[in-house]
Amino acid sequence: MADHTDQVRLQLAQGVKNARQLIENIEISQPTLSRVISAMGNEIIRLGAARSIQYALRDGRRGLGDVPVYRVGADGKIRDLGILAPVCPDGFVMRQADGVTLHSDSLPWWLLDMRPQGFIGRAYAARYATTLGLPAQLAEWSDTDVLRALMAHGHDAVGNLLLGDAARDRFMEASAPEPVAMHAKSAAYARLAQDAARGDVPGSSAGGEQPKFLTFAETPDGPRHVLVKFSLPDINPVTARWRDLLLAEHHALNTLAAAGVDAAGSSVIDHGGQRFLEVERFDRVGALGRRGMLSLTAVEAEFVGDASSPWPVIATRLAADGHITREAADGAALLYAFGTLIGNTDMHNGNLSFTSEHGRPYGLAPAYDMLPMAFAPRSGGGLPDMLAPANLRACVDAETWDRALELADDFLDRIRHEPGFSNDFLACIDALMAHVNGARDKMQRLG
C-alpha cells in the first residue's frame, strides 16, 4: 500500500489525473486505487463526480493552505464564495460554496485583475515586498507571490473579492471612510500625490502607469470612491503635456456621458502647478459596497486566446459564445471607434472592462482611460503633435463609425473652447481636427 501511495503522489504531483490514467500508469486495479485514495484522505481533492471524477494532490510546498474566498456585495455585506486550495504542480482548485469544484493550472482567471500592477502596484511592492519575502520586481512574482500579497493586503483590491481571513477581518474592522470635502480637495490631493510619488499608496492593484492614488471624496453626486491621476509638480514641457492629457481625458469622458454612453464620472482640480483628474470607481458602491469587475485582458485570456485583436473582434466572439451581452459588444465597438477618432493609441485590453454582479453574460463597465494618447510624451522626452491617419477597421460597422464621428465632433468642440490647455497643446488640437476630418472623408465610402 505504501508503495502505491507514493506512486499516486508522484503521478498527481505532475498534475490532475482521472482514475483510468492512474490505473494504467501505476498498473494497479480499481479497488486498489480506491483504497489508496481513501487512505490519503485530505491530501487528495476530488474534482467532478461519478465517471468524470479527477484527482488533484494538495501542494503543501507553497505554505498557503486553504484560502477562503469572500465576495462583498453592493450592500457592503460579506458572503462566502468558496475555498481556494493550491494543488500540484502549480495550480489551484476552487471549491465553491455550492460544492462545485473547478481546477485551473495557475491562479484562477477571475483573480487576474486583483494582481498588483502599474504605478500603484510598483509602489506597493517597494513598500511591502521585503516584509512579505517577495521579489522586489513585480515582473518576478509567481502566482503564489501574488496570492500572498492579496491575502496580506488585498482588503481594498480592484473588484469585490477578499482572499483569506486576514483580508476579511481587515474589511470587517475598517471604519466607514470619511470623504475628502470639496473645499479641501486641492490641499488634500497635493499631500496624497506627494505620498504616492514616494511609494506610500493606498490600494494595491489599480493598473496603469500614470501616477495615481485612491481615496474617498465628496463629488457633485455625493461621496464616492475615486481614483485620482495627477501630473507631477515639476514645471516643464513634459509635465505640461500630462496636464493637458488629463484635461483631455476629462472631456472625453464627459463627451461620452453627455451622449448617453456609460462613462466614469470625472472632475478636474488644479492646484499650484499640478492637475488632478478625479475619476469615480465603478467597482465601489457607496462607502462599503463593492461591484465585481473583469478586464477584457482577463476575459479574453480565459475564453478567446486572441489578445492581439482589437476590442470589437474580441467582444464579438465573447458575445457569440454568451460570455458578454450583445449590448456590451456593441458598446465596445463604439468605444473603440471613438478612441480611434480621438487618437487613443493605448486601447489595450486592460482599458476595457465588464461588470460581473450577476454572472455571465457580463455587461460593459463604464468607459475609462479614454484620451488622445498619441500625444503622450515619448520615453526620450519628445512631445508629439501629429497623428497617423485613422484606420477605419471593418470590424466596426458604418453606423457605429457614424455615431463615433458625432462623438468625436463634440469632443473637438469641447477641447477647442477649453481655456485650460497649454499653448503647446493647441497644435495637438489642430492635428486632431485634421485627423477627424480625414476620417470623415473616408467614411463617405462606407455603405
KETOR-877533 format. One record per residue (C-alpha): residue number from 0; y, z, x; chain; residue in one letter. Coordinates in steps of 0.1 Angstrom, whole numbers. Example, Ala and Ser with C-alpha at 12.3 -4.5 7.8 and 13.67 -1.06 7.14 Angstrom:
# KETOR-877533
[0, [-45, 78, 123], A, A]
[1, [-11, 71, 137], A, S]
END
This chain:
# KETOR-877533
[0, [0, 0, 0], A, M]
[1, [24, 9, 28], A, A]
[2, [19, -25, 45], A, D]
[3, [25, -43, 12], A, H]
[4, [56, -22, 6], A, T]
[5, [70, -32, 39], A, D]
[6, [62, -68, 32], A, Q]
[7, [80, -67, -1], A, V]
[8, [110, -52, 16], A, R]
[9, [110, -79, 43], A, L]
[10, [108, -106, 16], A, Q]
[11, [136, -92, -5], A, L]
[12, [158, -85, 25], A, A]
[13, [161, -123, 26], A, Q]
[14, [174, -125, -10], A, G]
[15, [164, -123, -46], A, V]
[16, [129, -134, -55], A, K]
[17, [106, -137, -85], A, N]
[18, [71, -123, -88], A, A]
[19, [54, -156, -81], A, R]
[20, [74, -161, -49], A, Q]
[21, [64, -126, -37], A, L]
[22, [28, -130, -47], A, I]
[23, [25, -163, -28], A, E]
[24, [45, -153, 2], A, N]
[25, [27, -120, 7], A, I]
[26, [-7, -132, -6], A, E]
[27, [-13, -103, -30], A, I]
[28, [-23, -101, -66], A, S]
[29, [-1, -95, -96], A, Q]
[30, [-14, -60, -102], A, P]
[31, [-9, -51, -66], A, T]
[32, [27, -63, -67], A, L]
[33, [33, -44, -99], A, S]
[34, [21, -12, -82], A, R]
[35, [42, -18, -51], A, V]
[36, [74, -25, -72], A, I]
[37, [68, 6, -93], A, S]
[38, [63, 28, -62], A, A]
[39, [95, 15, -46], A, M]
[40, [114, 29, -75], A, G]
[41, [152, 28, -72], A, N]
[42, [150, 6, -41], A, E]
[43, [144, -23, -65], A, I]
[44, [168, -38, -90], A, I]
[45, [153, -59, -117], A, R]
[46, [171, -90, -130], A, L]
[47, [162, -107, -163], A, G]
[48, [132, -99, -183], A, A]
[49, [96, -110, -190], A, A]
[50, [86, -142, -172], A, R]
[51, [121, -148, -158], A, S]
[52, [123, -114, -141], A, I]
[53, [135, -114, -105], A, Q]
[54, [138, -86, -79], A, Y]
[55, [165, -76, -56], A, A]
[56, [165, -50, -28], A, L]
[57, [193, -24, -27], A, R]
[58, [213, -27, 5], A, D]
[59, [219, 8, 20], A, G]
[60, [232, -6, 52], A, R]
[61, [267, -11, 38], A, R]
[62, [270, 25, 28], A, G]
[63, [286, 17, -6], A, L]
[64, [261, 30, -31], A, G]
[65, [265, 21, -68], A, D]
[66, [301, 13, -77], A, V]
[67, [312, 20, -113], A, P]
[68, [334, -8, -127], A, V]
[69, [360, 1, -153], A, Y]
[70, [384, -20, -174], A, R]
[71, [418, -9, -185], A, V]
[72, [428, -23, -219], A, G]
[73, [462, -34, -232], A, A]
[74, [464, 1, -248], A, D]
[75, [461, 18, -214], A, G]
[76, [426, 32, -222], A, K]
[77, [397, 30, -197], A, I]
[78, [364, 16, -207], A, R]
[79, [331, 14, -188], A, D]
[80, [322, -22, -178], A, L]
[81, [291, -15, -157], A, G]
[82, [278, -7, -123], A, I]
[83, [281, -30, -92], A, L]
[84, [253, -25, -66], A, A]
[85, [251, -41, -32], A, P]
[86, [218, -59, -26], A, V]
[87, [203, -77, 4], A, C]
[88, [212, -97, 23], A, P]
[89, [249, -98, 14], A, D]
[90, [250, -100, -24], A, G]
[91, [257, -78, -54], A, F]
[92, [241, -71, -88], A, V]
[93, [264, -62, -117], A, M]
[94, [246, -42, -144], A, R]
[95, [268, -44, -174], A, Q]
[96, [272, -16, -199], A, A]
[97, [252, -37, -224], A, D]
[98, [222, -38, -200], A, G]
[99, [227, -74, -188], A, V]
[100, [222, -78, -150], A, T]
[101, [240, -106, -130], A, L]
[102, [234, -114, -94], A, H]
[103, [259, -130, -70], A, S]
[104, [254, -140, -34], A, D]
[105, [288, -125, -25], A, S]
[106, [315, -104, -42], A, L]
[107, [315, -115, -79], A, P]
[108, [339, -143, -85], A, W]
[109, [359, -123, -111], A, W]
[110, [369, -99, -83], A, L]
[111, [384, -127, -61], A, L]
[112, [420, -122, -72], A, D]
[113, [419, -85, -65], A, M]
[114, [415, -91, -28], A, R]
[115, [444, -80, -7], A, P]
[116, [462, -113, 2], A, Q]
[117, [495, -128, 12], A, G]
[118, [526, -108, 22], A, F]
[119, [517, -76, 3], A, I]
[120, [480, -78, 15], A, G]
[121, [490, -81, 51], A, R]
[122, [514, -51, 47], A, A]
[123, [485, -32, 31], A, Y]
[124, [462, -40, 59], A, A]
[125, [487, -30, 85], A, A]
[126, [491, 4, 68], A, R]
[127, [455, 12, 59], A, Y]
[128, [430, -9, 78], A, A]
[129, [427, 16, 107], A, T]
[130, [423, 46, 83], A, T]
[131, [396, 27, 64], A, L]
[132, [379, 15, 96], A, G]
[133, [385, -22, 87], A, L]
[134, [396, -51, 109], A, P]
[135, [434, -54, 113], A, A]
[136, [434, -90, 102], A, Q]
[137, [427, -98, 65], A, L]
[138, [410, -130, 75], A, A]
[139, [383, -110, 93], A, E]
[140, [375, -88, 62], A, W]
[141, [340, -92, 48], A, S]
[142, [332, -87, 11], A, D]
[143, [322, -52, 19], A, T]
[144, [355, -45, 36], A, D]
[145, [373, -58, 5], A, V]
[146, [353, -36, -17], A, L]
[147, [360, -5, 4], A, R]
[148, [397, -12, 2], A, A]
[149, [396, -17, -36], A, L]
[150, [376, 15, -40], A, M]
[151, [402, 34, -19], A, A]
[152, [434, 19, -32], A, H]
[153, [426, -5, -60], A, G]
[154, [441, 15, -88], A, H]
[155, [471, -9, -91], A, D]
[156, [455, -42, -81], A, A]
[157, [460, -75, -99], A, V]
[158, [443, -77, -133], A, G]
[159, [427, -49, -154], A, N]
[160, [397, -37, -134], A, L]
[161, [392, -5, -114], A, L]
[162, [364, -3, -89], A, L]
[163, [349, 31, -82], A, G]
[164, [356, 66, -94], A, D]
[165, [384, 72, -69], A, A]
[166, [404, 43, -83], A, A]
[167, [396, 55, -118], A, R]
[168, [408, 90, -110], A, D]
[169, [440, 78, -94], A, R]
[170, [448, 58, -125], A, F]
[171, [439, 88, -148], A, M]
[172, [461, 112, -127], A, E]
[173, [491, 89, -123], A, A]
[174, [522, 98, -143], A, S]
[175, [537, 71, -165], A, A]
[176, [562, 53, -143], A, P]
[177, [599, 58, -147], A, E]
[178, [617, 24, -149], A, P]
[179, [644, 14, -125], A, V]
[180, [676, 14, -146], A, A]
[181, [695, -18, -149], A, M]
[182, [726, -4, -133], A, H]
[183, [706, 10, -103], A, A]
[184, [686, -21, -95], A, K]
[185, [708, -35, -67], A, S]
[186, [706, -5, -46], A, A]
[187, [671, 4, -55], A, A]
[188, [658, -31, -48], A, Y]
[189, [676, -32, -14], A, A]
[190, [657, 0, -5], A, R]
[191, [624, -13, -18], A, L]
[192, [629, -45, 1], A, A]
[193, [635, -26, 33], A, Q]
[194, [604, -6, 27], A, D]
[195, [584, -38, 20], A, A]
[196, [597, -55, 51], A, A]
[197, [583, -27, 73], A, R]
[198, [550, -27, 55], A, G]
[199, [554, 2, 30], A, D]
[200, [545, -19, 0], A, V]
[201, [531, -6, -33], A, P]
[202, [501, -25, -47], A, G]
[203, [475, -43, -27], A, S]
[204, [468, -78, -39], A, S]
[205, [497, -98, -52], A, A]
[206, [494, -131, -34], A, G]
[207, [519, -155, -18], A, G]
[208, [538, -155, 14], A, E]
[209, [573, -149, 1], A, Q]
[210, [584, -113, 8], A, P]
[211, [580, -92, -23], A, K]
[212, [573, -58, -38], A, F]
[213, [561, -44, -71], A, L]
[214, [579, -20, -93], A, T]
[215, [586, -9, -129], A, F]
[216, [620, -17, -142], A, A]
[217, [642, -20, -173], A, E]
[218, [647, -56, -184], A, T]
[219, [665, -72, -214], A, P]
[220, [632, -69, -233], A, D]
[221, [625, -33, -223], A, G]
[222, [607, -16, -194], A, P]
[223, [583, -40, -176], A, R]
[224, [561, -40, -146], A, H]
[225, [577, -67, -123], A, V]
[226, [571, -85, -91], A, L]
[227, [603, -88, -71], A, V]
[228, [607, -116, -45], A, K]
[229, [636, -113, -21], A, F]
[230, [654, -130, 7], A, S]
[231, [659, -112, 40], A, L]
[232, [693, -96, 46], A, P]
[233, [700, -117, 77], A, D]
[234, [727, -143, 72], A, I]
[235, [716, -176, 85], A, N]
[236, [707, -211, 71], A, P]
[237, [670, -202, 66], A, V]
[238, [677, -171, 45], A, T]
[239, [703, -190, 26], A, A]
[240, [677, -216, 17], A, R]
[241, [653, -190, 4], A, W]
[242, [682, -175, -17], A, R]
[243, [687, -209, -32], A, D]
[244, [650, -214, -39], A, L]
[245, [647, -180, -56], A, L]
[246, [676, -191, -79], A, L]
[247, [659, -225, -85], A, A]
[248, [627, -207, -95], A, E]
[249, [646, -186, -120], A, H]
[250, [660, -217, -136], A, H]
[251, [626, -235, -136], A, A]
[252, [610, -206, -154], A, L]
[253, [639, -204, -179], A, N]
[254, [637, -241, -185], A, T]
[255, [601, -238, -195], A, L]
[256, [606, -207, -217], A, A]
[257, [636, -224, -235], A, A]
[258, [613, -253, -244], A, A]
[259, [586, -230, -258], A, G]
[260, [563, -232, -228], A, V]
[261, [549, -197, -219], A, D]
[262, [565, -187, -186], A, A]
[263, [571, -153, -169], A, A]
[264, [604, -138, -177], A, G]
[265, [628, -136, -148], A, S]
[266, [662, -122, -137], A, S]
[267, [683, -127, -105], A, V]
[268, [701, -98, -88], A, I]
[269, [724, -104, -58], A, D]
[270, [732, -75, -35], A, H]
[271, [751, -80, -3], A, G]
[272, [735, -109, 15], A, G]
[273, [702, -106, -4], A, Q]
[274, [689, -122, -35], A, R]
[275, [662, -107, -56], A, F]
[276, [641, -126, -82], A, L]
[277, [625, -102, -106], A, E]
[278, [595, -117, -124], A, V]
[279, [577, -99, -152], A, E]
[280, [540, -94, -146], A, R]
[281, [517, -108, -173], A, F]
[282, [487, -86, -162], A, D]
[283, [506, -55, -173], A, R]
[284, [514, -43, -209], A, V]
[285, [539, -15, -213], A, G]
[286, [538, 14, -189], A, A]
[287, [500, 18, -186], A, L]
[288, [483, -11, -203], A, G]
[289, [467, -40, -184], A, R]
[290, [455, -75, -191], A, R]
[291, [428, -94, -173], A, G]
[292, [438, -125, -153], A, M]
[293, [419, -150, -133], A, L]
[294, [434, -176, -110], A, S]
[295, [424, -212, -110], A, L]
[296, [411, -206, -75], A, T]
[297, [385, -181, -88], A, A]
[298, [376, -200, -119], A, V]
[299, [373, -233, -101], A, E]
[300, [351, -219, -74], A, A]
[301, [327, -204, -99], A, E]
[302, [324, -233, -124], A, F]
[303, [336, -265, -108], A, V]
[304, [335, -266, -70], A, G]
[305, [362, -292, -66], A, D]
[306, [391, -273, -51], A, A]
[307, [410, -303, -37], A, S]
[308, [416, -320, -71], A, S]
[309, [449, -315, -89], A, P]
[310, [453, -290, -117], A, W]
[311, [448, -314, -146], A, P]
[312, [415, -327, -132], A, V]
[313, [400, -293, -127], A, I]
[314, [414, -280, -160], A, A]
[315, [399, -309, -180], A, T]
[316, [365, -302, -165], A, R]
[317, [368, -265, -173], A, L]
[318, [378, -272, -209], A, A]
[319, [350, -297, -214], A, A]
[320, [325, -270, -203], A, D]
[321, [340, -244, -226], A, G]
[322, [354, -222, -198], A, H]
[323, [391, -226, -209], A, I]
[324, [407, -237, -241], A, T]
[325, [418, -273, -247], A, R]
[326, [453, -259, -251], A, E]
[327, [450, -243, -216], A, A]
[328, [440, -276, -201], A, A]
[329, [469, -294, -218], A, D]
[330, [493, -267, -206], A, G]
[331, [480, -270, -170], A, A]
[332, [487, -307, -171], A, A]
[333, [523, -302, -184], A, L]
[334, [530, -276, -157], A, L]
[335, [516, -300, -130], A, Y]
[336, [537, -329, -143], A, A]
[337, [568, -307, -144], A, F]
[338, [561, -294, -109], A, G]
[339, [557, -329, -96], A, T]
[340, [590, -340, -110], A, L]
[341, [610, -310, -97], A, I]
[342, [595, -312, -62], A, G]
[343, [570, -284, -63], A, N]
[344, [547, -294, -34], A, T]
[345, [529, -260, -34], A, D]
[346, [508, -263, -66], A, M]
[347, [477, -248, -50], A, H]
[348, [451, -232, -73], A, N]
[349, [464, -197, -68], A, G]
[350, [496, -207, -86], A, N]
[351, [479, -212, -119], A, L]
[352, [461, -185, -138], A, S]
[353, [443, -177, -170], A, F]
[354, [441, -146, -192], A, T]
[355, [407, -131, -200], A, S]
[356, [413, -105, -227], A, E]
[357, [386, -119, -250], A, H]
[358, [363, -136, -225], A, G]
[359, [357, -173, -224], A, R]
[360, [372, -197, -232], A, P]
[361, [402, -184, -213], A, Y]
[362, [438, -191, -223], A, G]
[363, [465, -202, -199], A, L]
[364, [486, -175, -184], A, A]
[365, [524, -178, -183], A, P]
[366, [538, -201, -157], A, A]
[367, [549, -186, -124], A, Y]
[368, [557, -197, -88], A, D]
[369, [573, -229, -102], A, M]
[370, [601, -241, -79], A, L]
[371, [610, -271, -57], A, P]
[372, [590, -260, -26], A, M]
[373, [596, -294, -10], A, A]
[374, [629, -279, 1], A, F]
[375, [614, -247, 17], A, A]
[376, [623, -241, 53], A, P]
[377, [598, -256, 78], A, R]
[378, [580, -233, 102], A, S]
[379, [602, -246, 130], A, G]
[380, [633, -237, 111], A, G]
[381, [641, -272, 97], A, G]
[382, [657, -274, 63], A, L]
[383, [645, -305, 44], A, P]
[384, [668, -321, 18], A, D]
[385, [647, -352, 9], A, M]
[386, [618, -358, -14], A, L]
[387, [590, -383, -13], A, A]
[388, [587, -405, -44], A, P]
[389, [568, -388, -73], A, A]
[390, [532, -397, -77], A, N]
[391, [526, -401, -114], A, L]
[392, [488, -395, -114], A, R]
[393, [466, -410, -140], A, A]
[394, [451, -376, -148], A, C]
[395, [483, -368, -167], A, V]
[396, [488, -389, -199], A, D]
[397, [520, -408, -207], A, A]
[398, [530, -383, -235], A, E]
[399, [528, -354, -211], A, T]
[400, [548, -372, -184], A, W]
[401, [575, -379, -211], A, D]
[402, [576, -342, -221], A, R]
[403, [577, -331, -184], A, A]
[404, [606, -355, -179], A, L]
[405, [626, -338, -206], A, E]
[406, [620, -305, -190], A, L]
[407, [630, -319, -156], A, A]
[408, [662, -332, -170], A, D]
[409, [670, -298, -185], A, D]
[410, [662, -282, -152], A, F]
[411, [685, -306, -134], A, L]
[412, [713, -299, -158], A, D]
[413, [709, -261, -153], A, R]
[414, [710, -263, -115], A, I]
[415, [738, -288, -114], A, R]
[416, [760, -263, -133], A, H]
[417, [748, -232, -114], A, E]
[418, [776, -218, -91], A, P]
[419, [752, -196, -72], A, G]
[420, [737, -222, -49], A, F]
[421, [749, -226, -13], A, S]
[422, [768, -258, -3], A, N]
[423, [739, -269, 18], A, D]
[424, [716, -269, -13], A, F]
[425, [738, -295, -30], A, L]
[426, [722, -322, -10], A, A]
[427, [688, -310, -23], A, C]
[428, [700, -312, -59], A, I]
[429, [712, -348, -53], A, D]
[430, [678, -356, -38], A, A]
[431, [661, -341, -68], A, L]
[432, [682, -361, -92], A, M]
[433, [672, -393, -74], A, A]
[434, [636, -381, -74], A, H]
[435, [636, -376, -111], A, V]
[436, [654, -409, -118], A, N]
[437, [628, -427, -97], A, G]
[438, [600, -411, -117], A, A]
[439, [619, -421, -149], A, R]
[440, [618, -458, -138], A, D]
[441, [581, -456, -131], A, K]
[442, [574, -441, -165], A, M]
[443, [587, -473, -181], A, Q]
[444, [554, -488, -170], A, R]
[445, [532, -462, -187], A, L]
[446, [518, -473, -220], A, G]
END
